[in-house]
């Protein structure tokens, strides 16, 4: 990480501050041993995990006042894990996952930065036959549908980690695949709903995406 240019920022949620160390911008890259390359992550894709995207911020604001109760929660493709860090600050039962080999390092660093307890983290591949994550009551994620094949992979991954009664919240910025995901989730037995965020004045630009919610 010493070869990367980093920056620090604070995201406010009412009286809660979440402090983040992120990549300085989307031009940063450091994969000297080819770990990410061997996972199929190109140099252009490499920095994507390391910045806070609008969809991530929308998800965190949506989940901030959500009644998580004692639910076991999974964040998929967490990246900088803003929602996981916020839920951890609220003492929720949160597990974070991502495919990028650096995500867990930044998550541990940011958890310490916020002076909170460690967050359970797993590096996972949606296409893997199995893992040891277990089942969850609430599954969340943001900006996950980069490619066409991600629709089926994501839906099947969610299904394999959902308790019989489960809620799913996905924020999609409008990459053109949300309807296919909704159709697949309905096939798997979930109800489906989409809505625009009630307000996004915390963003610098208009958010054109939707919050997708599924339940069974």
Secondary structure as GFF3:
##gff-version 3
##sequence-region A 1 216
A	DSSP	beta_strand	6	13	.	.	.	ID=ss1
A	DSSP	beta_strand	16	23	.	.	.	ID=ss2
A	DSSP	alpha_helix	35	38	.	.	.	ID=ss3
A	DSSP	alpha_helix	43	46	.	.	.	ID=ss4
A	DSSP	three_ten_helix	47	50	.	.	.	ID=ss5
A	DSSP	alpha_helix	54	64	.	.	.	ID=ss6
A	DSSP	beta_strand	72	76	.	.	.	ID=ss7
A	DSSP	alpha_helix	82	89	.	.	.	ID=ss8
A	DSSP	beta_strand	93	98	.	.	.	ID=ss9
A	DSSP	alpha_helix	103	113	.	.	.	ID=ss10
A	DSSP	beta_strand	120	123	.	.	.	ID=ss11
A	DSSP	beta_strand	136	142	.	.	.	ID=ss12
A	DSSP	alpha_helix	150	160	.	.	.	ID=ss13
A	DSSP	beta_strand	162	172	.	.	.	ID=ss14
A	DSSP	alpha_helix	178	187	.	.	.	ID=ss15
A	DSSP	beta_strand	191	195	.	.	.	ID=ss16
A	DSSP	beta_strand	210	215	.	.	.	ID=ss17
###
